[in-house]
Amino acid sequence: MADPLPLSRLSDLAIGASATVREFPKTGTAFVRLREMGLLAGTRVTLIRTAPLGDPLEIKLRGYNLSLRKSEADHVLVEVVA
């Protein structure tokens, strides 16, 4: 059995990198809103771009682009797709 890949923060992804969401905060109104928009455990995301100062981030998931704050992306743990 292969060792699982280490988890990293969504905010640490390189531009163009894809990852699968593994862990997600369970509380907070911002996180409820993100879950309602489809950012769930098991969802594949791709970092499209960041703003010039690094905040916000634009990710692609489920066929659409979503912008979120770096502070929100810091709490989403992902497994980078090799």
NORFENWO-V725768 format. One record per backbone hydrogen bond with DSSP energy under -1.0 kcal/mol. NH is the residue of the N-H (numbers start at 1). CO is the residue of the C=O. E is the energy in kcal/mol with one decimal. If there is no record, write none. Layout:
nh: (NH	NH)
co: (CO	CO)
e: (E	E)
This chain:
nh: (8	10	12	13	16	17	19	20	21	22	23	32	33	34	35	36	37	38	39	40	42	43	45	46	47	48	49	51	54	57	58	59	60	61	64	66	68	73	74	75	76	77	78	79	81)
co: (78	76	9	10	47	14	45	79	43	77	77	28	29	30	31	32	33	35	34	38	21	40	19	60	17	58	58	56	51	68	49	66	46	64	61	59	57	69	70	72	73	23	8	20	18)
e: (-2.6	-2.6	-1.7	-1.4	-3.3	-2.4	-2.6	-2.4	-2.8	-2.9	-1.8	-2.0	-2.1	-2.0	-2.2	-2.2	-1.2	-1.7	-2.2	-1.5	-3.5	-2.1	-3.1	-1.7	-2.2	-2.6	-1.4	-2.2	-2.7	-2.9	-3.0	-3.1	-2.6	-2.7	-2.1	-3.1	-2.3	-2.3	-1.8	-1.4	-1.1	-2.0	-3.4	-2.6	-2.4)
